Amino acid sequence: MISFRQMILGRTPGHTDMSETHAGQGKVVVNRSMSLDGFIAGPDHEMDWAIDFFTEDPFPEIMAATGAMLIGRRTHEVAKRMSHEDRDYDGGPVFVMTHQPPDEPDPGVTFLTGDLAEAVATARAVAGGKNLEILGADLASQCLQRGLVDDVLVYVLPVLMGDGVRFSTSGLGRIDLEPFDNVQSGPVTMLRFHVRK
Ligand SMILES: NC(=O)c1ccc[n+]([C@@H]2O[C@H](COP(=O)([O-])OP(=O)(O)OC[C@H]3O[C@@H](n4cnc5c(N)ncnc54)[C@H](OP(=O)(O)O)[C@@H]3O)[C@@H](O)[C@H]2O)c1
């Protein structure tokens, strides 16, 4: 079964480590599950509604193509809050963007602060030539706004949530996308887009 962290963090555990370097670079991909009405989390950051659709990994090739993640601090906090449901995560190269790194280290993650483009470059450099996933509505919206994202990948889930955390923040503005793939696996429809630059 795909774990909560794998699902919202979009990777297979254990295939790269912090010391890895690489010749080529993968893409920067905003990756998330979304209700049909555009929510990526429920009220109070609830995620159970999405996990129910991922009892099996419908698209293993996506996780296999992923080498590192850059996630927002709130996404990290929600993942920690739900850690009782997910004990098999190996704590690979997860970078957490924050304005205030904690004094104490958090096992399995590296906190980054400062310029967003530099953070993306730092996380991308350890992705082993695979893709860097960007997670969290606030963080991903900023990356889109700054032109740092190559692709958007959405798992559309057959549910209407009515309320919660929206796909993007209200200040995002218009971003034009070019569709290049759509596949259905059971109840999950994967849509993929290039960001027009
Ligand atoms: N459905 C899915 O696939 C999916 C995927 C990922 C996440 N989620 C859900 O999305 C929700 C979280 O998204 P969110 O939009 O609320 O928050 P978020 O983007 O995960 O995190 C926002 C936080 O990240 C830090 N941050 C953002 N931009 C920064 C910058 N430029 N410099 C420094 N720090 C920066 C700040 O932390 P500080 O306040 O510490 O400075 C900010 O408060 C959670 O419920 C999570 O479960 C769903």
The ligand as a Tripos MOL2 file, in Angstrom:
@<TRIPOS>MOLECULE
LIG
   48    52     1     0     0
SMALL
NO_CHARGES

@<TRIPOS>ATOM
      1 N1         -3.1700   16.4290   -2.0170 N.am      1 LIG1
      2 C1         -1.8510   16.3910   -2.0990 C.2       1 LIG1
      3 O1         -1.2700   15.6960   -2.9320 O.2       1 LIG1
      4 C2         -1.0550   17.2460   -1.1770 C.ar      1 LIG1
      5 C3          0.3270   17.4040   -1.4120 C.ar      1 LIG1
      6 C4          1.0460   18.2150   -0.5570 C.ar      1 LIG1
      7 C5          0.4280   18.8360    0.5090 C.ar      1 LIG1
      8 N2         -0.8910   18.6670    0.6970 N.ar      1 LIG1
      9 C6         -1.5760   19.3510    1.7950 C.3       1 LIG1
     10 O2         -1.4470   20.7500    1.6150 O.3       1 LIG1
     11 C7         -1.4870   21.3560    2.9030 C.3       1 LIG1
     12 C8         -0.2900   22.2770    3.0760 C.3       1 LIG1
     13 O3         -0.2610   23.2510    2.0460 O.3       1 LIG1
     14 P1         -0.1860   24.7960    2.4280 P.3       1 LIG1
     15 O4         -0.3170   25.5630    1.1960 O.co2     1 LIG1
     16 O5         -1.1340   25.0470    3.5380 O.co2     1 LIG1
     17 O6          1.2740   24.9600    3.0570 O.3       1 LIG1
     18 P2          2.7230   24.5760    2.5020 P.3       1 LIG1
     19 O7          2.9620   25.1760    1.1620 O.co2     1 LIG1
     20 O8          2.9440   23.1110    2.6670 O.co2     1 LIG1
     21 O9          3.6500   25.2950    3.6140 O.3       1 LIG1
     22 C9          3.6120   26.6780    3.7930 C.3       1 LIG1
     23 C10         4.7810   27.0590    4.6780 C.3       1 LIG1
     24 O10         6.0150   26.7970    4.0000 O.3       1 LIG1
     25 C11         6.9550   27.7940    4.3270 C.3       1 LIG1
     26 N3          7.2670   28.5830    3.1410 N.ar      1 LIG1
     27 C12         6.5170   28.7430    2.0270 C.ar      1 LIG1
     28 N4          7.1470   29.5340    1.1670 N.ar      1 LIG1
     29 C13         8.3180   29.9080    1.7390 C.ar      1 LIG1
     30 C14         9.4040   30.7130    1.3250 C.ar      1 LIG1
     31 N5          9.4260   31.3240    0.1230 N.pl3     1 LIG1
     32 N6         10.4410   30.8710    2.1590 N.ar      1 LIG1
     33 C15        10.4620   30.2510    3.3520 C.ar      1 LIG1
     34 N7          9.4510   29.4530    3.8040 N.ar      1 LIG1
     35 C16         8.3940   29.2880    2.9930 C.ar      1 LIG1
     36 C17         6.3200   28.6620    5.3900 C.3       1 LIG1
     37 O11         6.6200   28.0210    6.6240 O.3       1 LIG1
     38 P3          6.9930   28.8460    7.9670 P.3       1 LIG1
     39 O12         5.6860   29.3870    8.4430 O.co2     1 LIG1
     40 O13         7.5870   27.7950    8.8570 O.co2     1 LIG1
     41 O14         7.9610   29.9130    7.5660 O.co2     1 LIG1
     42 C18         4.8450   28.5340    5.0700 C.3       1 LIG1
     43 O15         4.0150   28.8170    6.1680 O.3       1 LIG1
     44 C19        -1.4580   20.2340    3.9190 C.3       1 LIG1
     45 O16        -2.7750   19.9790    4.3580 O.3       1 LIG1
     46 C20        -0.9530   19.0450    3.1180 C.3       1 LIG1
     47 O17        -1.3910   17.8230    3.6400 O.3       1 LIG1
     48 C21        -1.6430   17.8850   -0.1280 C.ar      1 LIG1
@<TRIPOS>BOND
     1     1     2 1
     2     2     3 2
     3     2     4 1
     4     4     5 ar
     5     4    48 ar
     6     5     6 ar
     7     6     7 ar
     8     7     8 ar
     9     8     9 1
    10     8    48 ar
    11     9    10 1
    12     9    46 1
    13    10    11 1
    14    11    12 1
    15    11    44 1
    16    12    13 1
    17    13    14 1
    18    14    15 2
    19    14    16 1
    20    14    17 1
    21    17    18 1
    22    18    19 2
    23    18    20 1
    24    18    21 1
    25    21    22 1
    26    22    23 1
    27    23    24 1
    28    23    42 1
    29    24    25 1
    30    25    26 1
    31    25    36 1
    32    26    27 ar
    33    26    35 ar
    34    27    28 ar
    35    28    29 ar
    36    29    30 ar
    37    29    35 ar
    38    30    31 1
    39    30    32 ar
    40    32    33 ar
    41    33    34 ar
    42    34    35 ar
    43    36    37 1
    44    36    42 1
    45    37    38 1
    46    38    39 2
    47    38    40 1
    48    38    41 1
    49    42    43 1
    50    44    45 1
    51    44    46 1
    52    46    47 1
@<TRIPOS>SUBSTRUCTURE
     1 LIG1         1 GROUP 0 **** ****
